[in-house]
Amino acid sequence: MRRVVITGLGVLSPTGNTVEAFCESLKAGKHGFTLEPWFPGQTEEKNVVAKIKDFDVSEYIDRKEARRTDPVTQYAVYAAKKALEDAGTDFSDIDPYRRGVIIASGIGGIQTTEEQILNYHKKGNGRVSVFTIPMMISNMAPGEVAIKTGFKGANYTIVSACASSTHAIGEAFRMVKHGYLDCAIAGGAEACSIGFAMAGFNNMHAVTRSTDPDRASIPFDRERSGFVLGEGAGAVILEEYEHAVKRGAKIYAEIAGYGATCDAYHETSPDPAGTAGAKAMEFAVAEAGVAPETINYCNAHGTSTKLNDSTETAALKKVFGDHAYKMAVNSTKSMTGHLLGAAGGLEAVAVALQMKYGFVHATVGLSVDDEECDLDCCKGSARDMKITGAISNSLGFGGHNATLCFLPVE
């Protein structure tokens, strides 16, 4: 059994396209929300959304190639390349077949799908792009990352809705831990800020109807009314500990445990008992081999929906008992919105940064207390804090639960 550490981070987010900018936004409590039409030309209805800004695709993909690549793949390549740069190596000293890529997406190339279906119905068979299939399939994200990096080991995507990239990081962690890989790029990407996707979430009453960017994504607040749809990518470099130490790598944190369960309850609603979500946390902490009291921070799934936040609070109490009230619990989605299948990847980056630099960010916008969410949900501003152990939760439609357990590396 080998130790697995995080030695590189890459982000593309509504609050910053570099690790440095993203970290500063976490400390400052700066959200990335804007009130916009769902898609260009629409004027009748606007929604609060969390879009990436100032993204330059040509940094890693030239303009000609970009026209044959869905944004979700572009986002994945960007975050993966940034993570490798942050790690300070291309891992060329490792057999390429022991370097893997596991990058998730909950929805995949939905922009391409929508565009080409419209082409088909309006213009006929011959006007459907020859690149349609490779552009729309989710696995092209890790596939393209491998092409750009030369990583020839295990390569696949995971689709489990909003738990997708936490599952991806967890599976990559296990492959390094058990010796199938020596390093991996893991995380998730999502690019679905289009009217079609927004309409689907809106009509099922999942996204907030608030038109105030400051009161839109407010996890654990009594007035919460749904999530803000976001986009972007988050990637981590996972590396076998001894290799990292030998090359003098900057180590952010150790991933020491992973838990995965299913509610087996409902297509979209979490089990209000929170039992399976609690089991995922329990399994992750048990694999890490530490006492539950070691965990003093939880990066919650925290979507700002009525059911999720109260259910997740109940699950934390099931696992940690009275200790749950001594833990800091925050939601990165209070600033980034909900990146769906990429959420866990971006939130793993957030946990690693907070653990490395000794702080816990605020749950931005939280102001009205809810008796059903009565833990320390980091109301106010960021605080300095030594994190002795952390968990990060992701809960997806279909009842999918995934938890990662992080430990500091002194």
C-alpha positions as CSV (number, residue, x, y, z in Angstrom):
1,M,0.0,0.0,0.0
2,R,1.6,3.2,-1.1
3,R,0.9,6.8,0.0
4,V,-0.6,9.2,-2.6
5,V,0.0,12.9,-2.6
6,I,-1.2,15.9,-4.6
7,T,1.7,17.7,-6.2
8,G,0.0,19.8,-8.9
9,L,-3.2,21.8,-9.2
10,G,-5.0,23.2,-12.3
11,V,-8.2,25.2,-12.4
12,L,-10.5,26.9,-14.9
13,S,-13.3,28.5,-12.9
14,P,-15.8,31.3,-12.6
15,T,-13.5,32.9,-9.9
16,G,-10.2,32.5,-11.6
17,N,-8.3,30.6,-14.3
18,T,-5.1,30.1,-12.3
19,V,-4.4,28.5,-9.0
20,E,-3.2,31.8,-7.6
21,A,-6.3,33.7,-8.7
22,F,-8.6,30.9,-7.5
23,C,-6.9,30.8,-4.1
24,E,-7.2,34.6,-3.7
25,S,-10.9,34.4,-4.4
26,L,-11.3,31.7,-1.8
27,K,-9.6,33.9,0.8
28,A,-11.4,37.1,-0.2
29,G,-14.9,35.4,-0.4
30,K,-15.3,36.6,-4.0
31,H,-18.0,34.9,-6.0
32,G,-18.2,34.7,-9.8
33,F,-21.9,35.2,-10.4
34,T,-23.5,37.4,-13.0
35,L,-27.1,38.0,-14.1
36,E,-27.4,37.1,-17.8
37,P,-29.7,35.7,-20.4
38,W,-29.6,32.0,-20.8
39,F,-28.2,32.3,-24.3
40,P,-27.4,35.1,-26.8
41,G,-30.4,36.9,-28.1
42,Q,-32.7,36.0,-25.2
43,T,-34.1,39.1,-23.5
44,E,-37.2,37.9,-21.7
45,E,-35.7,36.0,-18.9
46,K,-32.4,36.2,-17.1
47,N,-30.7,33.9,-14.5
48,V,-27.8,34.1,-12.2
49,V,-25.0,32.0,-13.7
50,A,-21.4,31.3,-13.0
51,K,-19.4,31.5,-16.3
52,I,-15.7,31.3,-16.9
53,K,-14.1,34.6,-18.1
54,D,-11.2,35.5,-20.3
55,F,-10.5,31.9,-21.3
56,D,-7.9,31.7,-24.1
57,V,-8.2,28.3,-25.8
58,S,-5.1,29.0,-28.0
59,E,-2.9,28.6,-24.9
60,Y,-2.9,24.8,-25.4
61,I,-5.1,24.2,-28.4
62,D,-4.7,26.1,-31.7
63,R,-7.8,27.8,-33.3
64,K,-8.1,25.3,-36.1
65,E,-8.1,22.3,-33.7
66,A,-10.5,24.2,-31.3
67,R,-13.2,24.2,-34.0
68,R,-13.1,20.4,-33.9
69,T,-13.1,20.2,-30.1
70,D,-16.0,20.7,-27.7
71,P,-15.5,23.2,-24.9
72,V,-15.6,20.4,-22.3
73,T,-12.5,18.9,-23.8
74,Q,-10.8,22.3,-24.1
75,Y,-11.5,22.9,-20.4
76,A,-10.1,19.5,-19.4
77,V,-6.9,20.1,-21.4
78,Y,-6.4,23.5,-19.9
79,A,-6.8,22.4,-16.3
80,A,-4.6,19.3,-16.9
81,K,-1.8,21.2,-18.5
82,K,-1.9,23.9,-15.7
83,A,-1.7,21.1,-13.1
84,L,1.3,19.6,-14.8
85,E,3.0,23.0,-14.9
86,D,2.3,23.5,-11.2
87,A,3.8,20.1,-10.5
88,G,7.0,21.2,-12.2
89,T,7.6,18.0,-14.2
90,D,6.3,16.1,-17.2
91,F,7.0,12.8,-15.4
92,S,9.1,11.6,-18.4
93,D,11.2,9.6,-15.9
94,I,8.2,7.3,-15.4
95,D,7.1,4.7,-17.9
96,P,4.3,6.3,-19.9
97,Y,2.2,3.2,-19.3
98,R,2.3,3.9,-15.6
99,R,1.0,7.5,-16.1
100,G,-2.8,7.7,-16.2
101,V,-5.6,10.1,-16.9
102,I,-9.0,9.9,-15.3
103,I,-11.1,12.9,-16.0
104,A,-14.8,13.0,-15.5
105,S,-17.8,14.9,-17.0
106,G,-21.4,14.6,-15.9
107,I,-22.8,15.7,-19.2
108,G,-20.0,15.8,-21.8
109,G,-20.1,17.6,-25.1
110,I,-23.6,19.0,-24.7
111,Q,-22.9,22.1,-26.8
112,T,-21.9,20.0,-29.8
113,T,-24.9,17.7,-29.2
114,E,-27.3,20.6,-29.3
115,E,-25.7,22.3,-32.3
116,Q,-25.5,19.2,-34.4
117,I,-29.1,18.0,-33.6
118,L,-30.3,21.5,-34.8
119,N,-28.2,21.0,-38.0
120,Y,-29.7,17.6,-38.6
121,H,-33.3,18.8,-38.2
122,K,-32.9,22.1,-40.1
123,K,-30.3,21.3,-42.8
124,G,-30.4,17.5,-43.2
125,N,-28.0,14.5,-42.8
126,G,-25.2,16.0,-44.9
127,R,-24.8,19.0,-42.7
128,V,-24.0,17.1,-39.5
129,S,-20.3,17.6,-38.8
130,V,-17.9,14.7,-39.4
131,F,-16.4,15.7,-36.0
132,T,-19.8,15.3,-34.1
133,I,-19.1,12.0,-32.4
134,P,-15.6,12.7,-31.1
135,M,-16.7,16.1,-30.0
136,M,-19.8,15.0,-28.0
137,I,-18.5,11.9,-26.2
138,S,-17.3,12.5,-22.6
139,N,-14.2,10.2,-22.9
140,M,-12.6,12.6,-25.4
141,A,-11.6,14.8,-22.5
142,P,-9.1,12.3,-20.9
143,G,-8.2,11.1,-24.4
144,E,-7.2,14.5,-25.6
145,V,-5.3,15.1,-22.4
146,A,-3.3,12.0,-23.0
147,I,-2.5,13.1,-26.6
148,K,-1.2,16.4,-25.2
149,T,0.8,14.9,-22.4
150,G,2.0,11.4,-23.6
151,F,0.4,9.7,-20.6
152,K,-0.4,6.1,-21.9
153,G,-1.6,4.4,-18.8
154,A,-5.2,3.9,-17.7
155,N,-7.4,6.4,-19.4
156,Y,-11.1,6.8,-19.0
157,T,-14.0,9.0,-17.9
158,I,-16.5,8.5,-15.1
159,V,-20.1,9.7,-15.4
160,S,-22.0,9.8,-12.1
161,A,-23.6,13.2,-12.3
162,C,-22.4,15.6,-9.7
163,A,-20.2,13.0,-8.0
164,S,-18.3,12.3,-11.3
165,S,-14.9,14.0,-10.6
166,T,-14.7,13.0,-7.0
167,H,-15.2,9.4,-8.2
168,A,-12.4,10.1,-10.8
169,I,-10.0,11.3,-8.2
170,G,-10.9,8.5,-5.9
171,E,-10.3,5.8,-8.6
172,A,-7.0,7.4,-9.6
173,F,-6.0,7.5,-6.0
174,R,-6.7,3.8,-5.7
175,M,-4.7,3.0,-8.8
176,V,-1.6,4.8,-7.5
177,K,-2.1,3.4,-4.0
178,H,-2.2,-0.2,-5.2
179,G,0.6,0.1,-7.6
180,Y,-1.1,0.1,-11.0
181,L,0.1,3.7,-11.7
182,D,2.8,5.8,-10.4
183,C,1.1,9.2,-11.2
184,A,-2.1,10.4,-12.6
185,I,-4.0,13.4,-13.8
186,A,-7.5,13.3,-12.3
187,G,-10.5,15.6,-12.0
188,G,-13.4,16.8,-14.1
189,A,-14.6,19.3,-16.7
190,E,-18.1,20.6,-17.6
191,A,-19.3,23.1,-20.2
192,C,-23.1,23.3,-20.3
193,S,-23.9,27.0,-19.9
194,I,-26.4,26.9,-22.7
195,G,-30.1,27.5,-22.8
196,F,-31.0,23.9,-23.4
197,A,-29.2,22.7,-20.2
198,M,-30.4,25.7,-18.1
199,A,-34.0,25.1,-19.2
200,G,-33.8,21.4,-18.1
201,F,-32.5,22.3,-14.6
202,N,-34.8,25.3,-14.3
203,N,-37.9,23.3,-15.2
204,M,-37.1,20.7,-12.5
205,H,-36.7,23.5,-10.0
206,A,-33.1,22.7,-9.3
207,V,-31.5,26.1,-10.1
208,T,-32.3,29.2,-8.1
209,R,-34.9,31.6,-9.3
210,S,-33.1,34.5,-7.4
211,T,-32.0,37.4,-9.6
212,D,-29.6,38.8,-7.0
213,P,-26.1,37.5,-7.6
214,D,-25.3,38.0,-3.9
215,R,-28.3,35.9,-2.7
216,A,-28.3,33.2,-5.4
217,S,-26.0,30.4,-4.2
218,I,-26.3,30.5,-0.4
219,P,-25.7,27.0,1.0
220,F,-27.0,26.3,4.5
221,D,-29.0,29.5,4.5
222,R,-32.7,29.3,5.4
223,E,-33.5,31.2,2.3
224,R,-31.6,29.0,-0.1
225,S,-33.6,28.2,-3.3
226,G,-31.4,26.1,-5.6
227,F,-28.0,26.1,-7.2
228,V,-26.3,28.4,-9.6
229,L,-25.2,26.6,-12.8
230,G,-21.5,26.8,-13.3
231,E,-18.8,25.7,-15.8
232,G,-15.1,25.0,-15.8
233,A,-12.6,22.3,-14.7
234,G,-10.5,21.2,-11.8
235,A,-7.5,18.8,-12.0
236,V,-5.0,17.4,-9.5
237,I,-1.7,15.6,-10.1
238,L,-1.6,12.5,-7.9
239,E,1.8,11.0,-7.3
240,E,3.3,8.2,-5.3
241,Y,4.8,9.8,-2.2
242,E,8.3,8.4,-2.4
243,H,8.7,9.6,-6.0
244,A,7.4,13.1,-5.0
245,V,9.9,13.3,-2.1
246,K,12.8,12.1,-4.2
247,R,12.3,14.8,-6.8
248,G,11.7,17.5,-4.2
249,A,8.1,18.1,-5.2
250,K,5.8,20.7,-3.6
251,I,3.2,18.6,-1.8
252,Y,-0.2,20.2,-1.1
253,A,-1.8,17.3,0.8
254,E,-2.1,13.5,0.9
255,I,-5.2,11.7,-0.3
256,A,-5.6,8.9,2.2
257,G,-9.2,7.6,1.8
258,Y,-12.1,7.3,-0.5
259,G,-15.6,6.2,0.0
260,A,-18.4,5.5,-2.6
261,T,-22.0,4.5,-2.0
262,C,-25.5,4.9,-3.5
263,D,-28.7,5.9,-1.8
264,A,-30.8,3.5,-3.9
265,Y,-33.7,5.8,-3.2
266,H,-34.7,8.2,-6.0
267,E,-33.6,9.6,-9.3
268,T,-32.9,13.2,-8.2
269,S,-33.8,13.5,-4.5
270,P,-31.3,12.5,-1.8
271,D,-32.5,10.0,0.9
272,P,-33.5,12.4,3.7
273,A,-32.0,10.0,6.2
274,G,-28.6,10.6,4.8
275,T,-27.5,7.1,5.6
276,A,-25.6,6.2,2.4
277,G,-23.9,9.6,2.3
278,A,-22.8,9.0,5.8
279,K,-21.4,5.6,4.9
280,A,-19.3,7.2,2.1
281,M,-17.7,9.5,4.6
282,E,-17.3,6.7,7.1
283,F,-15.5,4.5,4.5
284,A,-13.2,7.4,3.4
285,V,-12.1,8.1,7.0
286,A,-11.7,4.4,7.8
287,E,-9.4,3.9,4.8
288,A,-7.3,6.9,5.9
289,G,-6.8,5.1,9.2
290,V,-7.4,8.1,11.4
291,A,-9.8,8.7,14.2
292,P,-12.9,10.7,13.2
293,E,-11.9,13.4,15.6
294,T,-8.8,14.0,13.4
295,I,-11.2,15.5,10.7
296,N,-11.8,19.1,11.6
297,Y,-12.9,20.4,8.2
298,C,-15.5,19.3,5.6
299,N,-15.8,20.7,2.1
300,A,-19.5,20.0,1.7
301,H,-21.4,19.3,-1.5
302,G,-23.4,22.2,-0.3
303,T,-25.5,22.9,-3.4
304,S,-27.9,25.5,-1.8
305,T,-30.9,23.3,-2.4
306,K,-33.4,22.7,0.4
307,L,-32.9,19.0,0.5
308,N,-29.2,18.6,-0.1
309,D,-28.0,20.9,2.6
310,S,-30.2,19.6,5.4
311,T,-29.6,16.0,4.4
312,E,-25.8,16.5,4.2
313,T,-25.9,18.1,7.7
314,A,-27.7,15.1,9.0
315,A,-25.2,12.7,7.4
316,L,-22.3,14.5,9.0
317,K,-23.9,14.1,12.4
318,K,-24.4,10.4,11.8
319,V,-20.7,10.0,11.1
320,F,-19.1,12.4,13.6
321,G,-21.7,12.7,16.4
322,D,-20.9,15.6,18.7
323,H,-17.6,16.2,17.0
324,A,-19.5,17.4,13.9
325,Y,-20.3,20.6,15.8
326,K,-16.5,21.2,16.2
327,M,-15.8,20.9,12.5
328,A,-15.6,23.7,10.0
329,V,-18.1,23.0,7.2
330,N,-18.1,25.2,4.1
331,S,-19.3,25.1,0.5
332,T,-17.1,26.3,-2.4
333,K,-20.2,26.4,-4.5
334,S,-21.1,29.6,-2.7
335,M,-18.5,31.3,-4.9
336,T,-18.1,29.1,-8.0
337,G,-21.7,27.8,-8.4
338,H,-22.3,24.2,-9.2
339,L,-19.9,22.8,-11.9
340,L,-21.9,19.5,-12.0
341,G,-19.5,16.7,-13.0
342,A,-16.5,19.1,-12.5
343,A,-17.5,20.2,-9.0
344,G,-15.6,17.6,-7.1
345,G,-12.4,18.3,-9.1
346,L,-12.5,22.0,-8.4
347,E,-13.4,21.4,-4.7
348,A,-10.5,19.0,-4.3
349,V,-8.2,21.8,-5.5
350,A,-9.9,24.1,-2.9
351,V,-9.3,21.6,-0.1
352,A,-5.6,21.1,-1.1
353,L,-5.1,24.9,-1.1
354,Q,-6.7,25.4,2.3
355,M,-4.8,22.6,3.8
356,K,-1.5,23.8,2.4
357,Y,-1.9,27.4,3.3
358,G,-3.8,27.1,6.6
359,F,-7.1,28.7,6.1
360,V,-10.8,27.8,5.7
361,H,-12.9,29.9,3.3
362,A,-16.3,31.4,4.2
363,T,-19.6,30.0,2.9
364,V,-20.2,33.3,1.0
365,G,-23.7,34.7,1.2
366,L,-24.7,32.7,4.3
367,S,-26.6,35.1,6.5
368,V,-29.9,33.6,7.7
369,D,-29.4,30.6,10.0
370,D,-31.4,27.4,9.4
371,E,-32.0,25.1,12.4
372,E,-31.7,22.1,10.1
373,C,-28.2,23.2,9.1
374,D,-26.9,24.0,12.6
375,L,-23.2,23.1,12.2
376,D,-20.3,25.6,11.9
377,C,-21.0,26.5,8.3
378,C,-18.3,29.2,8.1
379,K,-20.6,32.2,8.2
380,G,-18.8,35.5,7.8
381,S,-15.3,35.6,6.4
382,A,-12.3,33.3,5.9
383,R,-10.4,32.2,8.9
384,D,-6.9,31.0,9.6
385,M,-7.0,27.4,10.7
386,K,-4.7,24.4,10.8
387,I,-6.5,21.6,9.0
388,T,-5.6,18.3,10.7
389,G,-7.8,16.2,8.4
390,A,-10.4,17.0,5.8
391,I,-13.2,15.4,3.8
392,S,-14.8,16.5,0.6
393,N,-18.2,15.3,-0.4
394,S,-19.9,15.0,-3.8
395,L,-23.5,13.8,-4.1
396,G,-25.1,13.2,-7.5
397,F,-28.4,12.6,-9.2
398,G,-29.1,8.8,-9.1
399,G,-28.1,8.7,-5.4
400,H,-24.3,8.6,-6.1
401,N,-22.2,9.6,-3.0
402,A,-18.4,10.0,-3.1
403,T,-16.1,11.3,-0.4
404,L,-12.3,11.9,-0.4
405,C,-10.3,12.1,2.8
406,F,-7.3,14.4,2.9
407,L,-4.4,14.6,5.4
408,P,-1.7,17.1,5.8
409,V,1.9,16.3,4.9
410,E,4.3,18.0,7.2
